Amino acid sequence: MAREHSDDAIWFLAGLAIGATVGLLFAPQSGEETRAQIRSAASKGGNRIRESGDELFARGRDLFERGKDLADEASGIFERGRNLVDS
């Protein structure tokens, strides 16, 4: 489910960047101003994507740690059960 939302966010950001670029290309201003705006928009979009990637990485790390803790707990329960049976 989280992957589905991250894919949606990436496509939304890509569409936003494309729309902004097309809007800038048709704006009545000089080429230099247009290129500066495109650079700025691309930089902002790149930063947003990088931040989203960092957030996804952090979530993945948290899920990994939680899974590891659950596996350790299950292993401990299994060992206690085996010790009870062996006693």
N, C-alpha and C positions, 0 to 999 in steps of 0.2 A: 504494500500500500504506500509506503514512504517513497519507494522508487517511482511510482506513478505520479506522485505529487512533485517530485524533483524533476521528472521529465516535463511535466506541465509548466513548471517554473522556467526551465531552460527554453522551451519553445516560446513562452510568453516573452521572455527577455530578447530572444532572437527576433521575434516579430516586432517588438518595440524598437529595436535597433534598426531594423530594415525600414520600418515606417518613418522613423526620424530621419534616416539618411535620404529616403525618397523626398520627404518634405523639404529637406535642406537643398536638395538638388533643384527643386522647382521654385525656390524662394528668390525674390527679386533683389539680389545683392551681388557683390563682386565675387569672383572665383576665389580670391584670397580669403575673404570672410567665410565663404562656404566651406573651404577646406579646413579652416580653423575650427568651425563648428563641428564638422565631421570628426576631426581629431578629438575634440572634446567629448563628443557623444560616444565615440569608440572607446575612449579611455574610461569614461563612466561605466559603460556597458561591461568592459573587461573587469573593472573593479567589482561590479555587482556579481558577475559570474564567479570570480575568484572567491568572493565572500560566501556565495552559495556553496561552492565546492568545499571551502573550509568548514562550513556548518555541517555539510553532509559527512565529511571526514570525521568530525567530532562525534556526530551521532553514531556513525559506524563503530568508532572506537568504544563509545559507551556501551553499545549493544554487545560488542565482543567481550568487554569486561564483565557485563552482566551474565552473558552465556557461560563464560569461564567460571564465574562464581557459582552458578547453578550446577555446572558439571562437577566442580569440586565438592559441593554440598551433596550431590547425588552419590558421588564416590564414597563420601564419608558415611552416608546412610547405608550404602551397600556393604561397606566394611563392617559396620556395627551389626548389621543383619547376619553377615557371615559368621562373625564372632559369637553371636547368640546361638546360631545353629551348631557351631562347632563345640560349644560349651556343654 
